[in-house]
Amino acid sequence: MALKPSKINTFTFFKLPSAWWTGIRLTYIDEQKAMTTVKHRWINQNPFKSMFWAVQGMAAELSTGALVMNEIQKSGEKISMLVANNKAVFTKKATGRITFTCEEGHLIADAIQKTIATGEGQTCWMKSVGVNADGVEVSTFHFEWTVKLKS
């Protein structure tokens, strides 16, 4: 059974409260794609009248991490997940509602299949692109996820 946005958003309230209180919400998820949104507000601003970079990072990470969580749940195995590395590029001030989209569910599905088959930890890089309401790209994040079977 696939995870639903409401379940992930409840999870963020209890386990990732900084993401919840800054307004980050998962809006869509399927096996290949996940989308999060966050609106520029007082609580997530920087001194330059735009969204703080770390809030963008949390929203971008959730769009990739939700796909990881979904694949782990589908596998039925006990698998740990962790971000080992990340990179980001900022191309425009983030104001208004920003939507982050990751369309690389197939990458984490392959990594999880390999870790189950071999018993060895796997890594994969997943990309999330943030765009404003006009469809203009404001930032791109890459996260290196590690997965391994729990002992």
N, C-alpha and C positions, 0 to 999 in steps of 0.2 A: 504494500500500500504506500503510495506516494505521500510525502509530507504536504501539508497545506499551509498557505501563508499565515492563517490565524494561529496555527500551532507554533510556528517559528516565532511569530510576534509575541505570543505569550511567553515563550522561552526567553526572548530578549528581555522582557519585563523582569523576570526572576533571576536570570543568569548573566545578562549583559545590560544592566540598568543604564549605563552611560549611553548606550546606543538608543535605548527606549526614550530616555528623557530628552535627547537631542533631536528626536523626531524621526529616526530611521525606521522604515517599515518595509518588510518584504511584501511585494504586491503580486508577484507571479512566480510560479515554479512548475516545471515539468522535468522530464529526464535530461533534457539538453540545455535548458535555459532557465535563468532566474533573474528577477528584476527587483531592485530596491529603489525607494524614493526617500528623499529628505528635502525639506524646505528650509531655505535660509531664514533664520529667526534670531532673536536676541541671544538665546541660549547657545547657539552654535556659531556665532560670528567671530571674526577676528577684528583687529583695529582698522582694517582697510576696507570695511563695509562689504565683506564677502564671507563666504563660509570657510571656517577654519579647516585647514588641510586634514587634520586628524579625523574630523567628522566625515569628510569625504572618504577617507581611508576605511573607517568603520563600515560605511554603507557599501563600499566596493567589496570589502572582505566578506560581508554578509551575503552578497550576491554569489560569491564563489563558495563560501562555506556552507550555504544552504544546499548547494548541489552535492557537496561532499557528504553532509549529513544524510541527504536523501539516498545516496548510493550505499552508504553504510547500513542504513535501515533496510534497504532492499536486499542486501546480501545476507542478512540474518546472522552475521558473524560479529564478534566483539572486536572492533577495530578502533585504534586510537588515531586521532587526527591532530595535526599541529602545523602552524605556519612556520616555516624555517627561514624564509627570506621574502622580501618584497621590494618592488621598485615602483616609482610613480613619476608621471610627467603631468605638469599642469600647464594648460594652454590658454585658459581664459578665466576671469573672475567667476566664481560660482555664486550666483545670486538667483533668487526665485526657487522653483522646484527643480531639483536635479535627480535624474533617473540613471541608475547604474545597471548595466546589463552584462551578464556573463552568458555566453553561448557555447561553453566548452564542457558540458556534462560528459561527453564521450571520453574526454581525457582522464577524468577521475574514475569513470567506470572501468577503463582499461587498467589503471593503476591498482584499483581495488581487486580486480580479477587476478592480476599478477601477484599481489601480496597474498591472496588466498591460495593460489596455486603453488607458490614457491615457499611461503612462510617467511619471506624476506620483506623488509620495509621497502616502500616505493615512494618516489617523489614525482610531482608533476607541476608545471607552471600553468596557471589559469589567469586569463585576462578579463578585467571588467572595465567598461568604458562608461564614463559619466557624461551625460548631455543635459543641457538646459531645456526649458520649455520650447525654445525655437529650434531644437535639434542640433544646436551647436555644441561640439565637444568641449568640455571644460577640463577633464582630467582622464588619464588612463592609468590603471593600477595593474600590476602583475604580482601574483602571490604564488610562492612555491609551497605547495602542500605536501606534507609527508603523512603517509598512512602505514600502519603496521598492525599485525595481529596482536591482541593483548595476550599476555601469558596467563 
